[in-house]
């Protein structure tokens, strides 16, 4: 098994994990953030989690295209 396939499997597992922990229903806390400073860090964490999830999914698709086109065996 090539190193690219191992990285592909690892990235896919990380992407699945990040998608599962990303809770869209938590967006309702944004209304409360203006009332108190407790939720400001939560909003920042949600944004970082979304960026990390999108980046992981993009890397997954790039690796999928590379493996499907047989550029690297």
HELIX and SHEET records of a PDB file:
HELIX    1   1 UNK A    3  UNK A   21  1                                  19    
HELIX    2   2 UNK A   24  UNK A   29  5                                   6    
HELIX    3   3 UNK A   30  UNK A   33  1                                   4    
HELIX    4   4 UNK A   40  UNK A   68  1                                  29    
END                                                                             
